[in-house]
């Protein structure tokens, strides 16, 4: 499931663009946490965190999940929030300078500088589909987990179930040429059987996958478009470089695309989304 075979895909350029994009949107990403609150709740519930555990949060961004996880593993537990975007981590550290048991460190999920068997739980919210080599990331997760430890992660479900993301992507695909830096699909692990197979091939057992359905409401098409950009990382970085006229055309296209999601009272828009939350154990 690696993207090496995708024509034009360059993992180094992709990671550099993602890093730049997420550093650009760090503060706004953190401000948009309420839109994904239900998904965060589902992931943390599935993780089964307990006091005293050692937790690694991958692609942590500004530490939204990590902060809540740190509270759940107190007293004596520790959470390490990691990301390739150091600006995201700095935003989290700035907002939560005194959070007990929470630490931040820049790290690539495909090359973790942690000892074997050094953590009890790994979290990865909306991250696996962004890794150029997901098999390598899962191998690293398995390596750093203690025997009997588990990983809990979330991914977007299949495209048709995620208008929250698909609407904006459809507008981009209609108006713009293919990106210069090829991107893996955020929906590539959206089928439960595909995600389960990937986890089992990586050496995990006792795999459990559940759907998490939620909705997001926006007062205007502009608010929706901004929320998409605030989640989009490398895509946001590329879109920010477009001429203003092209950006205006995209906004207009988004407005038309959203008409079928207009709220019943005609005020604002309501868009559904589905994610998959998976928990998989490293065998003792």
N, C-alpha and C positions, 0 to 999 in steps of 0.2 A: 504494500500500500504506500510505499515511498514514492515521492514525486520525481525521482531521478529520470523516469521515462517520459515525463511531460515535456513536449517540445519547447525549447527555450527556457526551461526552468533552471535557475541558478540559485542554489540554496544560500550562498553567501550574500548575494544581492538582495534576495528576499528577506533574509534576517536583518540586513542593514536597513531596508526600507521599513520593516515592521518596527524596529527599534526607534527610528526617527519619527515614525508616525505616532507611536504610543507615547514617546517623550513629548511630542507636540500637544497631545490631547489629555495629558495626565490629570490636570485639575478638573476638566469637564467630565472625564471618565468617572472620577470619584463622585462628582456632583450628581451623576446619573444613576447612582447605585439603587435608588428607589425603584427604577424600572425593572430591575432584575432581582428584587428582594424575595419574591416567591421561589425563584430558582435557587437562590442562595440558601433559603430555608430548607428546601428539599435536599440539597447536597449535604448540608451539615447534619440533617436528621439521619441520612443514610450512612454517614461516616461513623456514627456511633462514638464520638470522642468522649474521653473520660479523663479525670484529673490525673496528672502525672505523666501523660503521654508525650512523646516527642513527635512533632508534626512538621512535615515539609509541605509548603504550599507553592506549587509551580505556576509560572506565568501569573504571579500574584498581583501584578499591577500595583496600585496604591494600597494593597493589603486589606481589601474589603473583607474577603473571606478570612484571611489570616487573623485580623483583629478579633473577629467573633470566635474563631477557633481558639485563640489564646485565652479568652475568658473561660471557655469550656474545659480547658486542661489545667486550670489553676486548682489547687496550689501545686507548685513544683514542676508543672509541665512547661514545655518550651515549643514555640512555633517559629520556624524560619521561613520568611517570605522571600521568594526569589523571582527574578525576572531578568530578561536581557535588556530591558529599558530602564536604565538607572534613574531617569527622570521620574518614572512612575513610582519607584521605590522611595525616592526622595520626597515625593508628594505625600506618600503614606507616612513616612517618618516625621514630616513636618506637622501633619494633622494629629498624629498620635505619639507624641514624644515620650509619654510616660506609661504607655501600655505595658502591663506586667507580662513578662515571658515572651514578648514579641521582638523579633530581630529581623533585619533586612540585609540582603546580600545579592549583588548582581551575579547571575548564573545562567548558563544555557542548559535547558532541560535535557538536551542530548549529550551533555558532557558535565556531569555533576561532580563537584569536588567534595564529596562526602564519603565517609568510610562505609564499607559493606555492613549491612545490617544495623545501621545507626539510627533509624527512625521507626516509629510504630505505625504511623499513618502518613499517607501522601494524599494531598488534595490537588485537583487540577480543574478549575472551573472554566468552561468554554475555551479550552486551550489545545486539546489533542489535535484538532484539525488544522491548527496553525503550524505544527511542527513539520518541517520538511521531511524528516525521517521518523515517523511516529513509532516504528518498531524499535528504533534505537532509544527513543525516549522511554518507552515501556521497559526495555531491558535495563536502563539505568534506574528506573523506579523500582523494579524488582530487586536489583542489586542492593540498593540502599535500605530497602525494607528489612526489618527483622523477620525471621521465620514466624509465620502466623499473622504478620502485619497485613494491612490492606490499603488499596488505593481506591479513592472515590473521585469520580470525575463526571463532568457534564459536557455534552456536545449538542449542537443543534440537530433536530430531527430532520426528516427529508424535506426538501424544498417546499412542497405544496402545503406542508403543515406549519410553515414559518413565514407568513406574510410580513411579519415585522422586519425581516431582513430581505426577503425575496422581492418585495415591491421596489425598494431602492436599487437592488441589483438589476432588476429588469429594465429600469430607466437608464441606468449606466450602460447596459449592454446595447440598448437601442441607439443611444446617442454618441457613444464613444467607440473608437477602435479598440482592439484587444490591448491589454496593458503591456508595456515594454518589459516589465518584470512579471513573468507568469506567476499566478497565484493558485494554490490548491483550493478546491471548493470547500467552503465552510460546512457543506452538507454531506461530505464524503463518508462520514460515519453515522449518517442519520437513520439507517436501517438497523434495527436491533440485532439482527443476525450477523451483520457485517461487524458491528462493534464487538459482539461476543466472540466471534471467531478471532478477531485481532487480539483480544485479551487472552484468550486461551492459547493461541499460538505463541504469545509472549511468556507463557509458563505460569499463568495465574489459574486458580481454580475457584470454585464456589462463586461463579459470576452471577450477579443479580442486576437486572436492568429494569427501570421503571420510567414511564413517561411523566413529564411535568408540564402541564398546560397552564398558561397564564396569558393575560392580556395587558396591553399598554394603551393608555389614552393620551391623545395629543390635542391641544387646543387648535392647532393650525398645521397645514402642510409644512410650513417652515420649521415648526417645532419638531415635527417628525424627522425631517431631513437633517436637522442639527443633531438630533439624538442618534441617528444612524452614523453620522460623521464622528460623533463622540465615542463610538464603539468600534470604529472601523480600522484603526491602526494604520498599516501601510497603505490601505486604500485611501484613507483620509489624507495621508501625506501626498499621494499622487494627485488627488482631486484638488488639493489646495494650490497646486502649481498650474492649474488650468486657467486660461484667460477668463476674465470676468464675464464676458458674453456667454461663454460655454457654461459657466457655473449658473448663470441666470436661466439658460435653457434647461438645464437639469432640474432646477427648482420648479420651473413651469411644468415639466414632464411629470415630476413627482406629484404635483397638485392634481393633475388629471388621473394619474394612476390610483390615487387614494380615494377617488369618488365612491367606489363600491364599499369602502370601509367607513363612510361617514356615519356618525352616531345617529341613533333613531330620532333625536330631537333636532338634528341638523347642525348641532354645534360640536365641532371637533370631529376626531376620528378615533376609532377603536380597532386596534390590530391584534390578532391572536398570534401566539407563538407556542411552539412545542420544543422541549429539549428532552434528551435522554439522560438519566442519572444512573451511572453504573458503579457498582462496588465489586471489586475482585480481590481475592486473598492470595497472598503468597503462601504456598503450602509450608507447614511446619517442617 
